[in-house]
Amino acid sequence: MKNFLFVMWLSMILAISTCAYAEKIAIINIDEIFQEIATNKAVPTQLEKEFKSRVDELQKLEKILYSQLHQWQNSGTKPSEKERQLFETKRIDYINKSQQFKEDYQRRQQEEGNKILQTIKRSTKAIAEKESYDVVVDLNAVLYPEKISNLKNITDLVIKRVQ
């Protein structure tokens, strides 16, 4: 019983001290900021340019495979063993290259996303320090959204600072 009372007392003290400390609270919408920055920094266009040669190569391989397959289907002839092996080698090469492309593209998307998140974090921290906010919370983490009007939304400030 003594331990229970001690734990309750300690929890109450911590809760009171936390509430007393966090006098100025702001919220941000990280999703909105992320979308705004990603669009303005032209990340999709940048990645498209970076991977264009590989996309072209995959499209070329795909076209070759489909044309060979259609040629066999339209002519009604059965391919020789050598032709089938060559086709299977090209198909496996295409599958391997496309899987590697997907992995590399996703990795680069993740890298660019992490850069944007770091930029958001630095900007949010600078604004919070400048405006003397004790706590900045993502809008999606707010438990009682109906009481958001009491909180200062600094999403637009972060977007302006990043741009």
C-alpha positions as CSV (number, residue, x, y, z in Angstrom):
1,M,0.0,0.0,0.0
2,K,2.9,2.4,0.8
3,N,4.4,1.7,-2.6
4,F,1.1,2.4,-4.3
5,L,0.7,5.7,-2.5
6,F,4.3,6.7,-3.3
7,V,3.8,5.9,-7.0
8,M,0.6,7.9,-7.1
9,W,2.2,10.8,-5.3
10,L,5.2,10.8,-7.7
11,S,2.9,10.6,-10.7
12,M,0.9,13.6,-9.5
13,I,4.1,15.6,-8.9
14,L,5.4,14.8,-12.4
15,A,2.1,15.6,-14.0
16,I,1.8,18.9,-12.2
17,S,5.4,19.9,-13.0
18,T,5.0,19.0,-16.7
19,C,1.8,21.1,-17.0
20,A,3.5,24.0,-15.3
21,Y,6.5,23.8,-17.6
22,A,4.6,23.6,-20.9
23,E,2.9,26.9,-20.8
24,K,3.3,27.8,-24.4
25,I,2.3,25.0,-26.8
26,A,2.2,25.1,-30.6
27,I,1.0,22.6,-33.2
28,I,2.2,21.9,-36.7
29,N,0.8,19.8,-39.5
30,I,3.8,17.9,-40.7
31,D,1.9,16.2,-43.5
32,E,0.9,19.6,-45.0
33,I,4.5,21.0,-44.6
34,F,6.0,17.8,-46.2
35,Q,3.7,18.0,-49.2
36,E,4.3,21.7,-49.7
37,I,8.1,21.3,-49.5
38,A,8.2,18.2,-51.6
39,T,6.2,19.9,-54.4
40,N,8.2,23.1,-54.3
41,K,11.5,21.4,-54.2
42,A,10.6,19.4,-57.3
43,V,11.7,16.1,-55.7
44,P,9.6,14.0,-58.1
45,T,11.1,15.7,-61.1
46,Q,14.6,15.4,-59.7
47,L,14.2,11.7,-59.2
48,E,12.6,11.2,-62.6
49,K,15.6,12.8,-64.2
50,E,18.0,10.8,-62.1
51,F,16.4,7.5,-63.0
52,K,15.4,8.3,-66.6
53,S,18.1,6.2,-68.3
54,R,17.2,3.1,-66.2
55,V,13.5,3.6,-67.0
56,D,14.3,3.8,-70.7
57,E,16.4,0.7,-70.5
58,L,13.7,-1.3,-68.7
59,Q,11.1,-0.1,-71.2
60,K,13.3,-1.1,-74.1
61,L,13.8,-4.6,-72.6
62,E,10.1,-4.9,-71.9
63,K,9.3,-4.0,-75.5
64,I,11.8,-6.6,-76.8
65,L,10.2,-9.3,-74.7
66,Y,6.7,-8.4,-75.7
67,S,7.5,-8.2,-79.4
68,Q,9.2,-11.6,-79.3
69,L,6.2,-13.1,-77.4
70,H,3.7,-11.6,-79.8
71,Q,5.8,-12.7,-82.8
72,W,5.6,-16.4,-81.6
73,Q,1.9,-16.1,-80.8
74,N,1.0,-14.5,-84.2
75,S,3.1,-16.8,-86.3
76,G,1.9,-19.9,-84.6
77,T,5.3,-21.4,-84.7
78,K,6.9,-23.0,-81.7
79,P,10.2,-21.4,-80.7
80,S,13.3,-23.5,-80.7
81,E,15.0,-24.5,-77.4
82,K,17.8,-22.0,-78.0
83,E,15.2,-19.2,-78.7
84,R,13.3,-20.1,-75.5
85,Q,16.5,-20.1,-73.4
86,L,17.5,-16.7,-74.8
87,F,14.0,-15.4,-74.1
88,E,14.1,-16.8,-70.6
89,T,17.6,-15.2,-70.0
90,K,16.3,-11.8,-71.2
91,R,13.1,-12.2,-69.0
92,I,15.2,-13.0,-65.9
93,D,17.5,-10.1,-66.7
94,Y,14.4,-7.8,-67.0
95,I,13.0,-9.0,-63.7
96,N,16.3,-8.5,-61.8
97,K,16.8,-5.1,-63.3
98,S,13.3,-4.0,-62.5
99,Q,13.5,-5.2,-58.9
100,Q,16.9,-3.4,-58.4
101,F,15.3,-0.3,-60.0
102,K,12.4,-0.4,-57.5
103,E,14.7,-0.8,-54.6
104,D,17.0,2.0,-55.7
105,Y,14.1,4.3,-56.4
106,Q,12.5,3.7,-53.0
107,R,15.8,4.2,-51.3
108,R,16.3,7.6,-53.0
109,Q,12.8,8.6,-52.2
110,Q,13.4,7.8,-48.6
111,E,16.7,9.8,-48.6
112,E,14.9,12.8,-50.1
113,G,12.1,12.4,-47.6
114,N,14.6,12.3,-44.7
115,K,16.2,15.5,-46.0
116,I,12.9,17.2,-46.1
117,L,12.0,16.0,-42.6
118,Q,15.4,17.3,-41.3
119,T,14.6,20.7,-42.8
120,I,11.2,20.7,-41.2
121,K,12.7,19.8,-37.8
122,R,15.4,22.5,-38.0
123,S,12.8,25.2,-39.1
124,T,10.4,24.1,-36.4
125,K,13.1,24.2,-33.7
126,A,14.2,27.7,-34.8
127,I,10.6,29.0,-34.8
128,A,9.9,27.4,-31.4
129,E,13.0,29.0,-29.9
130,K,12.3,32.4,-31.5
131,E,8.6,32.4,-30.3
132,S,9.5,30.8,-27.0
133,Y,7.3,27.7,-27.3
134,D,7.8,25.1,-24.7
135,V,6.3,22.2,-26.8
136,V,5.5,21.8,-30.5
137,V,3.3,18.8,-31.3
138,D,2.2,17.4,-34.6
139,L,-1.5,18.0,-35.3
140,N,-2.1,14.3,-35.8
141,A,-0.8,13.6,-32.3
142,V,-3.3,15.9,-30.6
143,L,-5.8,13.8,-28.6
144,Y,-8.5,16.4,-28.3
145,P,-8.8,18.1,-31.6
146,E,-11.9,20.2,-30.5
147,K,-9.6,22.1,-28.1
148,I,-7.0,23.0,-30.8
149,S,-8.3,26.6,-30.9
150,N,-6.3,27.2,-27.7
151,L,-3.1,26.2,-29.4
152,K,-1.0,28.2,-31.9
153,N,-0.7,26.6,-35.3
154,I,2.8,27.4,-36.7
155,T,2.5,25.3,-39.9
156,D,2.5,28.4,-42.1
157,L,5.5,29.9,-40.3
158,V,7.5,26.7,-40.9
159,I,6.5,26.6,-44.6
160,K,7.5,30.2,-45.1
161,R,10.8,29.6,-43.3
162,V,11.7,26.5,-45.4
163,Q,10.9,28.2,-48.7
